[in-house]
Amino acid sequence: MSSIRLLFILVVSMTLGCALSQPNKLSAYEVLVEYGFPVGLLPKGAIGYALNRETGEFAVYFDGRCSFSIESYELEYKATITGVISNRRLYKLKGVKVKVLLLWLNIVEVVRTNNDIQFSVGIASANFGLENFFECPQCGCGFDCNKLPENGDVSSI
């Protein structure tokens, strides 16, 4: 057997051994919970994430942009969201916007204090009850995905 072939088999065996010995990777939603946040801060459909547990730097990945409305707010998530996470605090956020009146503003920080979640756009912030984030919204429809039009016409859905 050639030495290159033997080296290849050795490297593959070591890689498989490491992969099999690692614990199951948490989902992005489970990581949020681990840091004291509810899962509903992220919309459904996160396909992966990266997290440096020493620095708290993270990235969450989606298949593409995601937008939806919740009550009087429009939200938009880019395909990649980045920032820093620590216990009950997300900061240096990039990739999440909220439309307030006619302006799109970047959400730059999210802090959990007791049963409230505070969202900051830099110059202003707003608090919402924790109970509003126990469920994940869906791209395109938020929480109104199964809602039929009032006249019962499903052709517009």
N, C-alpha and C positions, 0 to 999 in steps of 0.2 A: 504494500500500500504506500502510495507516495506521501511525503511529509505534508504537502499542502492539503491533501484529502484528510489526513489524520487531524491536522490542525482545524479544518472546517468542522469535522465531527465533534471535536472537543469543544469548540466555541458554541456550536448549536446545543450540545448537551448542557453546558454551563448556563446558557441563556434560558433554556427550558426549565432547568432546575430553579433558577431565580424567579422566573415568572410563576411557577407553580407554588413556590414557597411564600409569595406575597399575599397578604390578605385581600379580600375582595375590595375593589375601589368603591368608595362611596359615590353616590350621585351628587350633582351640584346642589340639589334640593336638600339632601342629607347633610351636606357641609354647612348650608345656611343654618339648619337647625342646631348643628354642633356649635355654632358661634352665637346662638341665642336669637336667631331670626326665624320668622315663620316662612314656610315654603312659598307662599303667595307673592313674595317679592319678585319672583321670576315667573314669566309666563310658561305654559306647558311647551315642551319641545326642545329643551336644552339637550344638545347631543354630546356634550362633553365639557370638560373644564381643565384648567391647569391651576395648581396652587403651590406656592412656596410657603410651607408652614413656618419657616424661620422669619421671613419678612412680611408675610401676609399678602404678598402680591398675588393677584388672581386674574384669570380670564375665564369667561363663560362663553360657550359657542352655541350658535343656532344655525339652522340651514340657510337662513337669510334674514332680512329685516323682519321685524314683527311689530305690528301696530294694532291698537284697539282703543276703544273708548270705555271709560268707567265713569258713570254719572256725568258730570260736566267736564271731565278731563279727557284729553287725548294723550296717549302714551306711545312712544316709539322706542324700540330696542334695536340697536344695530346687530349685525350678525355676530360681532364679538364685543363683549362688554368687559372692561378692565377696571381695576382699582386695587385697593388694599382693604383687607378684612381683619378685624380684631374682635374681641368679645363685644357684641352688641353695637358695633360700629363698622360701617362701610364708608370709605372716603377715597378721595382722588378718583372718583368714578368718572368713567368715560364711556359713552355709548348709550345712555338713557336720556330721553328728552320728554318733557311734558309741555302740552300746549295750554297756556293760561290766557284767556281772552283771545287775542290775535297773535301772541308771541310764543315761539318755541324756545323753551329754556332748558339748559342742561341740568339734570339732577347731579349734584357733585358730592353729596353726603347723605347717608341714611343712618340714623341713630335710634336705637330702642331704649326707651326709658320706662321701666315698669311695664304698663300695658298700653303704651303709646309708641307709635313709630313716627319719627320726625324726618321729613324730607327737606333738604336744603338745595336751593338753586343759587346759592352764593349770597345774594342780596336779601333774600327772604326765605322763610321756611314755613311749613305747615305740618300740623300734627294730625294723625289719624289713629283710631283705636286698633289695637292688635288684632281684634276679631275680624277686621276687614281683609286680613291677609292669610287666613287659614286655608284658602282654596287658591289654586293657580288660575289666572285668567288664560284665555286662549287667543292666539293671534287671530286677528280679523274680527272677532266678536266679543272679546272680553268675557263677561259672565252671562251674556244674552244669546248664547249659541243655540239653544233649543227653543227660543222664543218665536212663536209664529206671529205673522202680521195680524193686526186686529181684525181685518176683514176675512181672515182665514185663507187668503190667496198665497199658496206656497210657491208659485212660479217666480216670485221675486227673491226667493232665498238663494 
